[in-house]
Amino acid sequence: MTHGGGFVIESEWYWRINEGDARFDDAPGSTAARDFLRPLAGLARGEFALEDITVDADGDGVQFRIAGHSVAIRCRGLKLDEFIAAINRELVAAEVASRFAIVESRRYELRGVLRPS
């Protein structure tokens, strides 16, 4: 069961995943914030707070808070599945009862969803 139906992920990620090149390379911090963290914050509303999302000064990472727990992730060269794993580790650390996942909702479309842990 997913929470709230999720959010649509940029189609570029679908192709990068299928081609085996799903890494944060160009403007990694901004990309992580725009494509994943800000939409996830909206999805999480009412369940937990994901807030204070900022891109590091060098643009290679992001900082944010999950349920009051401070998080920093360096994104440059990070694989998408490693990024998702990092978010899920932080959800566990913040004692949030949901996990983040990417699912294929229909052909050529990916969604970010929250699933109960």
N, C-alpha and C positions, 0 to 999 in steps of 0.2 A: 504494500500500500504506500502510495506517495502522498506527500503533504502539499495541498494547494495546486496540484497539477504541474508545478514546476515552472521554469522559465526557458524560453528558446535560446539556444546557444548559437552564436554566429556560425553560419554554414562553413566558413573557412576551417573551423575546428573539425568538422566531420571529415573533410578530405585529408586534413593533416593526420588525423588518427588513422584513417584507412591506409594512408601512405607510409605510416610508421614514423612520422616526423612531427609529433605533437609536442613541441617544446616552446618555451617562452624565450624568444630571441629578440625581436624588435620591440623596443619600449616595454620590457617585460613587466615592470611594476604597474604601469598604466593599463596594459592589456589585462593583467590579473584583476585589477580593480574594476575596470569597465566590463569585461566579459563574464566575470564570475562573482566577485565579492559584492558589488553593489546590487546586482540582481538577487543574490543569495540573501542579502540583508532584507530586501523587500519580502522575499519568500518566508523568512524566519520571523517576521513581525508577528507578535502575538504569542510566539513560542519561546523565543529568546532574543536578546539584543545582539546584533552584529553592527558595530558602530565605529565611529572615529577612523574611518578608512583613509589612510594617507599613503602616498607613494614616496619612497625614500628620495632624498635629495639627488642621488646619483641615478635614479630611475630604475634601478635593478631589483628593487624589492618593495614590499608593502608592509604596513603596520596597521593593526586594527585591534578591536576589543570584541571578545565573545563572552557575553554574560559577565562582564566586568573583568575578564581574564585578558591580559595583554598578550598580543601575538605579533611576531615579526617573521616574515618569510622572504628569503632571497630567491628571486624568480629567474634570474638570467641563466639560460641553459637548462632550467628545470623541466623535466617531462611533466605533461599534464597529469598523469596518474600519480606522480610524486607530489604534485601540488594538492591534489584531492586527498591523498593520504595525510599530508601535513595538516590540512584543514580538519580532517577527522580526528587526528591525534589531539588537536587543540579543543575540539568539541568534547572529547573524553576528559581532557584536563579541566575544562570548565564545567564538567558534570552536566552536560546537555544530553538529553535522551534521544537525540536524532543524529543521523549521519548523512553526509552529502554524497550524492552519486550522480553520474551522468548516464542517462538511458536513451536508447533510440526509440523515439515515440512514434515515428513513422519513417518511411524510406527517406533517406538523406536529411533527417531532422534529429537533432539531439536536444535533450532537455536536461537542465540541472534540477534535481529533486532532493527533497529531504525525506529520509526513510527512518522509521523508528528503529532504535538500536536493539 
